[in-house]
Amino acid sequence: MIRGAIIAVAGLGVPLDVWGLSLNMPGGAEEVATSISRDDSYFLPTSPFSNGTLDGVVAEGIVRQTAWKIDEDNMTTLQILAPLRQDLQDLGFESLYECEAQVCGGFDFRYQIELLPEPDMHVNLSDFRYLSAKKGEGISTEYVGLVVSRSTKTGFIQLTQISASDRSVPFTTSTKAPPPQTAPALAGPIGELLESTGHATLDDLLFKTGSSELGDDSFASLENLAQYLTARPDRQVKLVGHTDASGSLEGNVTLSKRRASAVAVRLVETYGVSPDQVSSDGVGFLAPRASNLTEDGRTLNRRVEVILTSTQ
């Protein structure tokens, strides 16, 4: 059973006994989900996803999965992972494979890993780290898989442990990967809206008056849209930029086109979406969704929408 946290200095590592492993979780880490499955199997990648293939280990036994959230916007994924990696090394685990986001293989790699569902475990496809490790041999073998990611203000950790369910039964492993885990066809709320209504607003993309610059933060709407487009390579969308009513129509049409183009570039360059699936345009202030008489209304009108252009 999971035991309570040992008291630690706030902000520093919090020693936890997790299924017999003593790990120093970052201060403020909150356990949000756990799952135990007996007589089960779990695939642990031991290589990057490349040319449609992925090497790994299929471990069989008791599969235990635990997820934590960290309300911390200053820690990088490496800062979250590093002390946990050291804890595993101190406990005698030997690293099998470690990688970061695009080096791992991005979307294709992530969907080979069985994770606890959203919102308990979230993976930012452009900012996650993975580690697999092994301890012991034969029936005493233990495996662990660690995935760390973060959104703009929240860190996410999932630890998966696999150990023999019955010590009298040999603990078996294999290097043959199970059938690939595929992403849901709609891949989240953006996909659902596109399929059902034909359009969606990327509400977390905010632009200052007169600017087409998109911030460096990760945006949940873009991750969601990228997952949908990657899962459905037969779909095409058009990004449409909108502005508030400050300034001339001609200038705002130009600005709105730049905003939509900035989003398209981010989808292709950061999230790996095929450029053949994305186009962009802008209509300035001709399609407001709120009054331009207030600052709140003008903020709502500075937006980018996505329209499904596929017809079959």
N, C-alpha and C positions, 0 to 999 in steps of 0.2 A: 504494500500500500504506500501511497505518497504521504510522507510525513510533513508536518508544518515547517516553515522556514525558521532557521536559527537567526536570532537577532543580530543584525549587522549595522554598520554605520550607514546612514542614509546616503544614497547616491553611489555607494561602492557596491562591489559584488555581494550578492545575497546567497550564502551557502544553502543549498537544498539537497536533500536526499531524494533523488528521482529514480524509483525502481532500482534502488541499490547503488546508484551512481551519485557521488558527491560532486555537485556542479555549482559553480559560482555564477548565478544569474545576475545580470545587470540590476542595479537598484531600481525599484519600481516595476519590475517584471511581474505580471499578473497571469497566473494560469487560467486559461479560458476554455480548454477542451482536452479531453483524454479519451482514448479508445484502447480496448484490450481484445485481442482475438487469439484464441487457442487453436493449435493445429492448423496454422495458416502459413502462407508464404509471402515473401516481400522481395521485390527487385531493387537492388542497390547498384546504381551505375558505377563503373570503375574506369570510364573513359568519356571523352566528349562525344556528343552526337555528331556524326560526320558521315556524309555520303549515304544517308538513310539507315545507318547502323549505329548500335550502341552496345559496348561490352559491359558486362556486369555480373553480379552474383545473385542467384536466387536462394535466399536463406529461408529455412523452414523451422517452425516452432511457434513459440508465443510471440506475437507481434504487439508491442506496446507503443502507442503514439501519444505524445503530449504537446500541446501548443501554448505559447505565451505571447502576450502583447506587452510592449513597452511604450509608454507615452513619453517619448523623448525625441526631440527633433535635432539634437546635436551629435548623436552617435552615428557613425557610418556602419555599414554592414560588417566591415572588417573589425571595427572596434567591438561589435557585439560578438562576432565569431571567435576572435583570437583567444580570450580567456577560457571559453568553453573548449576549444581545441587543446589548449594547454592542460586543462583538467583531464581530458580523455587520455592524453599522453601520460600524465602522471598516474593514471589508473591502469596503465599498461596496454592501452589500445594503440595499434599501429595503423597509420593512415593508408587507405587503399587508393583514394582519389580525392582531389580537392580542386575546385574551379570556381570561376566567377562569371555570371551572366552570359555574355556573348561567347566567351571562351568555352563555356559548358556546351553551348549549342542553342541558347536562347529558348524560344517557344518549344521546339521539338524536344529538347532535353527536359524542360520542366514537366511536360505532359507524359514523360516516361516514369515520373515519380508519383506515387500515391500519397496524397496529402490530405489532411483534414480539410473540410470544406470551408469556403468563405462564410461569414466574415472572420471566423476564428483564425484561419491561416490564410494570409494574403501573400501572393508573390508578384512583385513588381518585375516584369520581364526584363527591364533594363538595369535592375539593381538587386541582385540576389547572389548568395554564395551557398555552395554545397560542399559537404564533406562526408565521406564514408570511411569507416574504420573497423578493425577486427581485433579481437583478443582471444587467445587460446587456440586449441586445436581439437579436432574430433568432437565428441559429445559435449565438451565443455566450451565450445566456441560461442562467442557472443559477437554480434554485429551491431553497429549503430550507424544511423544516417542522420545528418544534421542539415537543415535548410534554414537560412537566415535571409530576411528581406526587410524592406521598409517602404512605407508610403511617405508622404511629405512630412508628417508629424508623428508617425507611429512605427515602431519596430516590431517584427514578427519572428518568432523562433518556433521550429518544430523539431523535436527529437524523436526518432524512431529507434526502438531497441528490439532485436530479435535474438531470442535464446531458446535452447532446446525445451520443448514442452514436457518431455519425459526422458530423464537421463538414461533410462534403459533402452531407449530407441536411438539409433545413430542420428546425429544432426547432419543433414545433407545440404550441400550447396551445388550450384551449377552455374556455368558461365553462359548458358543459353537464356537470352532475354525472353520474357513472356510477351504475348501480343501487345503491341503498342497501345498505351492508354490514350484515347482520342479526346479532344476537347468537345464539350457539348456543341451541337450545331449552331446554336444561337450565341453561346459564349457570354451570357450576361445580359443586363438590362438594355444596353445600347443595341445589341443584336435583336433583342425581343421587340424593341420599338421600331427598328428598321423593317423587320419582317412583318409587323402588324400594322404600322401606320405609314411606313415609307420615309420617316424622317425622325431626327432626334437632335436635341440641343446639347452641346458640350458645355455644360453649365459651369464647370470649374475652371474654364479658360477665361481669365479676366484681362482686359486690355485697358490701359490708361488712355485718356482722351488724346487723340492725335498720334498714337503709337501703334505699330504693328509688331512690336517685339514680344515674343512669347518667353516667359520666364524659364529658368533652368530646372525648376521643380518637376518631379514626376506628376502626371495628372491621371487620376483614376479613369476619367472618361476616355483618354487616349489609349491607355492600356486595354480597356474594355473593347474599344473599337478595333484595336490592332488584333486582339484575340479573335474577334468575330471575323475579320477579313482573312486572317491566316487560316482559320478553321474552314472558311468558305471561300476558297480561291476563285470560285465562279461568280462572286459578287463584285460589283463596282459601285463606288459611291462618289458623290460630288460634295466638296466642302464649300459652304456658302458663307462669306463674311458679311457682317452687319455692323453698323456704327450708330452712334447717337446723332442728333440733328445739329450738332455744333459745326458750323462751317458750310461750305458750298456742297451741292450735290456731286459735282464733278470730283472735287477733292475727296469726298467721303467714299465714292465708288472706288476710286483708286486705292484708298486706305483699306477698304473692306476686302479688296482683292489681295492685297499684301498680307492681311491677317489670315485669310484662308490659305494662301500659299505657304505661310510660315507653319501652319498646322500640318499641311500635306508633307512638307519637308521633314518635319519632326517624326511623322508616322513612318516615313520611308527610311530615314537615316538612323533613328534611334530604336524604332520598334520592328524594323525589318519588313514592313509591309511592301508588297510589290508595287512599283510605281504604275503598273498597268491597271491597278484597281482604284487609283485615287486621282481625281482631278479637282480643280478649285475655281471659284469665281466669287464675285462680290456684287451687292446691290445697294451699298451705302445705307442711307436711312429710310429707304422706301418700304421696308417691312418691319415696323416697330412692333414690339410685343408689350410695351409699357409707354406711359406718357413721358415725353421729353421735357416736361415742365419741372420735374424733380430730379435731384442727383441720383436717387435710387432708381428711378425709371431710366435715366440715361445709362447707368451702369448695366442694367438688364439688357439694354439695347445693344451694347458693345459685346458682341458674341459671335461664335461660329456655329453654324448648324451643319449637320450631315444629312444628305439625301440619298436614298437608295435609288440608283439609276438602272439597275438590272431589270429586265422585263420578263425573265423566265428563270 
